[in-house]
Amino acid sequence: MTFLDDDRPKKPLAHEIGQDLSTLSVDEIDKRVALLREEIARLEAEKVTKASGKAAAENLFKS
């Protein structure tokens, strides 16, 4: 039997934006805050990478 990616059970998200937080413990909230901070850092790093590439391309075409 072959499973397609769509047929496999989905791994639950660690956090979903806008989800009800009232059932979470302080420890669970702390873990989610840490997870989101790591994701923000990852996004910021990618933003810097893309901005550098964009600036290099713009400088190339200005010449």
Secondary structure, DSSP 8 states (H G I E B T S, - for coil): ----GGGS-----S--TT---TT--HHHHHHHHHHHHHHHHHHHHHHHHHHHHHHHHHHHHH-
